[in-house]
Amino acid sequence: MSIGPTTTQFFTFGSPSEPFQLRSGAVLDEVTLAYETYGTLNEDRSNAVLLFHALTGSHHAAGITEQIPDTDDRWTEELRLGWWDNFIGPGRAIDTDRFFVICANYIGGCYGSTGPTSTDPRTGKPYGSSFPVVGFTDVVDSQIELLRHLGIERLHAVVGGSTGGVCAISLATRFPDLVGTVIPIAAGSRPTPLQIIHNFEQINAIQNDPNFAGGDYYDGPPPTQGLRLARMIGHKTFVSLEAMQRRAREEIVALGVGPGTYDIQHPMESYMWHQGRKFVDRFDANSYLRMMVAWQRFDLAAEAGVDDLSDLFTPCKHQRYMVFTIDSDVCFYPDEQSELMRLLGLADVPARRITVHSDKGHDSFLLEPALYAPHLADTLLNEWTT
């Protein structure tokens, strides 16, 4: 059953006398997080599930949210239905008759949480280039503040897909007593060489757009071309080639139009151009850069205060992990979950791994609830050890 209409909530914390400290050393005097909750927190506050969204996702995971204040035109029609709506709700994989689900927009994002598009109280203008670098640890730390605000001292589970899975691992290893069950989906323990290259290409695409103006473009034309190119570079790792070819046959658009003097002729070109165009309508270039840099620089070992990844899960023996792999994933390759399982094994942490067989690539976890739901539900509802 679908949840139906949903409403974004906002939590603000920090002050000039007690600012929010970022891992980079920068501070923000005040931080607002946009978030949504689904289900009811039980009396002893033991049924909370924290959900981390993926790189350019939002806090709107289920139901229908028609609008979010202060997002300009970025809250497009395709975002109004929650990105995991088929997974969350009464009787679904994350059963809201049993669990209280929380999902918050990343700090640095552009869907209601404090980020580059937000008004800098010192100037009355958008932060733009002055918004500091953020990391996945900052995303986690800000959401820890939200949990405290909600009176939640321990999570039943933390769940995340893609970079959200990285955030889930970060929380579990840095705050091991806060959570019992950890479910990273199509994630990894470190940035891979291929990810670093792809991310660097995207950073260059945005930075080299003449309209980027060093990040201070809000009074003028946005860096549309750079952001479109960045998305096309990244998108090819989110969808398998088979799925891309199939979609290209179904979604032929923009033939005869293209970059500069080049006329698009091939359906695959049209498909990628269309994906880039849709993305620039819904996302901000500065926020995208902050997410790219967070991905480039995450270091789970250093952030957890250990010398090497082999020691990362040492304080997590009381936890249990359900690790999801997608066999056609070329963003977080299956080898990365093999490495994650190896590290969990070194620390004797109970862990299971499910390989999802799909032709949809990395985005399978967003699109195919039937392949994940039984394993998610079993992990959340039943006790097990290995």
N, C-alpha and C positions, 0 to 999 in steps of 0.2 A: 504494500500500500504506500502511495506517495505521501509525503509530509504535507504538501499543499503550500499555501502562502507562507513566506518566511520574512523575517525582518533583521536587518543588520543592527548590531549594537556596537557601542563605542566605549572603550575604557582608556582613560587618560591618567598617566602617572608621571612623576618627576617634577622638579622645580629648580629654579636657579641655585637654591641652597643644597638640594639633593638631586643633581642631574643623573641621567642614565649614562653609565659609563660603557663605551664601546671597546671592543678588544683592541682596536687601532690606537687607543689612547684619547680619541675624540670624545666629546660629551654632547648630549642633547638635553637641554633644560627641561623639555617636556615631550612626551611621546604619547601618541594616541594609537591604539590598535582597533581596527575594525574586526568584528568577530560575529559568528552565529553559533547558536546552540540548538541541539535537537534532543528530545526526550526530557526526562526529569531526573534531577540529582536526588539520589535516595537519602534517607535520613542520616546515615553514617558517612555519606559522601564517598562511597567506595566504588561507585559504578561509572566513574568518568573515563572516557576514551578521548585522548587528544589526537587530532588528525592534522598532519602537516600537508599542505598542498604542494604541488610541483612548481617548477621554476616561475612560470608566468600565470599560474592559477590564482585563485582568490579564496577568501574565507567562505564563500558561498558554495557549500558542498552539496546541499540537498534542498528540495522544495523550489519555490519560485520567488525570487526577489526582484521586484519590478525596477527598483531604482536605489542607488546609493548616493547620499549627499556628497557634493564636492568632488565628483568624479568627471565633471564636464560631460563630454559625449562618449567617454570611454566605455561606459556600461552599455554595451551594445545588446541587441536582441539575442544573440547566441549565448550570452552570459547569464540570462535570466533564469534558466533552469540550472540547478546545481550540478557541478561537474561530476559528482558521484551520486546523483540522485537515485540510480538503480541499485546502489549498494546500501543506502542508509534509509531507515524508516521502519515502521512496525512490521515485524516478521521478516525483515530483510537481513542481509549478511551482518550488518551492524544494526542490531535490533533495538530500536528506540523505545520499545516496551520494557527493555532490560537495562539499556545503557544511556548515559548522558554524554552526548558527543559535542566536542568543542572544536571549532576550526577558526583560526585567526589569520588575517592577511599579514604577510611578512612585513616587518619594518623595512623601509626602503621601497615598498611597493607603491602602487598607484590606484588601489581600490579602497581607500579610506584610512589606511594606516599612514603614519607619518613617513614621508618620503620626499624626494626632490620636488614633487609638484605641490607639496604642502606650503602653507604660508610661514615664512620665517618670522617669528615674533619680533626679531630685532630690526627687520627692514620693512615688514608689511608686504613683501613680495615673495614669490616662490623661491624656495631654497636654491633650486637649479644646481649650478656647479659647486656651491658651498656645502651641499649636503654631504656628510662624510661617507667614507667607505664603510660598508657593513659586511659582516661575515655571518655564516650560518650559526656561529655561537651567539651572535647578537640577536638573531631571529629567535633562538631558543631562550636566551635570557629574558627577552621581552615577554615571551609567552609564559615563562615562569612567574613573572609579575602578574599576569592575568590569572593564572591558577591561584595565586595567593589571594587576589581580589575576590575570586569565587569561593574561597575557603576550602580549596582542594589540597590536601596534604599528601595524597598518594593517588596515582592513576592506576586504574585497572589495566589499561594498555595504552601504548602509543603506536600510531600507525602512520606510514608515509610512503608515497610513491616517488620514484626518481630522486630529485634533490630533496624532496620531502622525506624520503627514506634516510638520506644522510642526516637530516635534522633529527629524525627519530633516534638514530644511533648516537648522535651527539648528546641528546638529552639523556639517553639511557646510560652512557658511559661517564658523563660528567655529574649526573645526579642519580646514581644507581639506586638509592633508596626510595626514589620518587615513583618508580614504575616496576610492575611485575612482568608484563608481557610486552614484547617488542616485535613489531611486524614491519620490516623494511621490504618494499616491493620494487624490484628492478632498480636497485641502488648498489653502491659500492663503498669501499673503505678509503679510497684516495682518488684524486683526479688522475685520469689516465693520459698518456701522451696524446692520443687522438682527441680526447675531450679538450685538452689544453690548446691544441692546434685549432680546432673548430671554434672554441670560445675566443681565441685571439683574433681569428679572422672576423668574427662578428663585432668585436670591439673596434677593430680597424674600420669596418664598414660604417659604423655610426660616427666615430671620431672624424672620419675623413669627409663626411657630408658637409658642404659649405654652410648649410643652415644650422649645423650643430652649435656653432658660435661658442665653443668651449663649454657647452652645457647651459648657457643662458639664452635660450631661444623662445621663452614663453611670451615675449612681446612681439614676436615675428613668426615667420613660417617655420614649422617644425622640420626636423631632419628626416623627412618621410622616406627619401630614397635610401638613405643609410640604414634606417630601421627595417625597411622592407628587405634589403639585401641580407641583413643580419638574420632575419627570420628565415629566409630561404636557405641560408647556410645551415642553420640549426635544424630546420624542419626535416631535412633529408635523413637525419638520424632518429627521428621520432616515429617514422612510418616505414615499414618494410617496402622494398622495391615492388614486390608483388601487389601490395595494397595500393601503392602509389600509382602503378600502372592501371589498376582497376578503377581507382577514383578518377584518374585522368580521362578515362573513356567516358565516365559518367558526368564529369564536371568541366566540359570544354567551354571555356570562357575567354574573352579578350584576344581572340585570334586577330592578327593584324595590328595589335598594339604591343608595345614593349619598351624596354629601356633605350633612351636616346633615339637613334634612327633605326634601331633593330626592330623588325616586325616579327612577332611571335607567330610561328607556323605549326609547331608540334604540340599535341595535347599535353605532354609532360611539361613543356615550357609554360603553357597556359595554366596548368594546375599549380605550379610553383608560384607563378606571378600572382595568381588569385589568392594563395595562402599568405603571401607577403602583404598584399593589399588589405586583406581582412585584419591582419595583425596590427598594422599601423593605425587602424581605426579604434583599436581597443587597448593599446598599451603605450606607455611613455618611454622614450628613448633613454632618459637618465635613469629611470627605474630598471630598465633592461641592463644597462651597463653595471648598475650596482649588483644585480643578480649574477651577471657574468663574472664579475670580480670575486664575489663570494664563492662561486664555484671554482674558479681558478686557484683560490688561496686556501681552501679548507684543508686542515691538517688535524685529523681527529686525534692523533697521538699527542701532539703538542697541546691541543686545546684541553685534553683530559689530564695533562700534566704528567705524561709518561714518556719515556725515552724512545719507545719503539711500538709499532702497531701490535707486536706480539704480546705486549703487556696491556693492550687497550681494554680487554674484557675481564681482567683479573678481578675487579670489584663487582662483577655482574653474575656471580655464580648462582645467586638466588633468582635470577631472571630466567625467562625462557623466550626463545626466538623462533618465529616462523619466517623463513626467508623465501621470498618468491623470485623465481627466475622466469624470463620469457625467452624461449629458445631462438626467436628471430630478432632479438633486440640487438641493434647496432649502436645504441647510445650508451647503455650500461651492459656490456657484453656478459654472457653467462659466466665467463671466467672470473668476473669480479665477484659474483656471488659464491663461486667456489673458494676464492680467497677469503671471503667473509666467513664461510663455514669453517675453513681451516683455522682462522684466528679464534673463533668461538670454541673449537675443539681444543686448542692449546690451553684455554682457560677452563676447560671442563664445564662450559655453560650448556645447559640443555637446549638443543636446537634441532629444528626440522627444516627441510627444504622441499619446496614444491616447484617443479618445472612445468610451466604452462606452455602447451604446444599451440602456437598461434601463427597465422600468416600476417598479422597486423603490426608486428614490431613492438617497439617500446610503448606506444600508446595503447596497447592491448589492455593494460590495467585500467584505462579510462572507458573502454568500449565494450568489454566482454564480461559482464558480471557473472555469468553462469560458470566461467572457468575459475573464478576466485571465491565465489560466495560460500561453497561448502567448507572450504579450508579456513576461510576467515571466521565463519560462524563456529566451527569446531574449536578453533584456537581460542576464541573469546569466551566460549561457554564451558569448555571442559578442561579439567586439569590433566596434564600429562608430563611425563619426564622421559628422558632418553638415556 
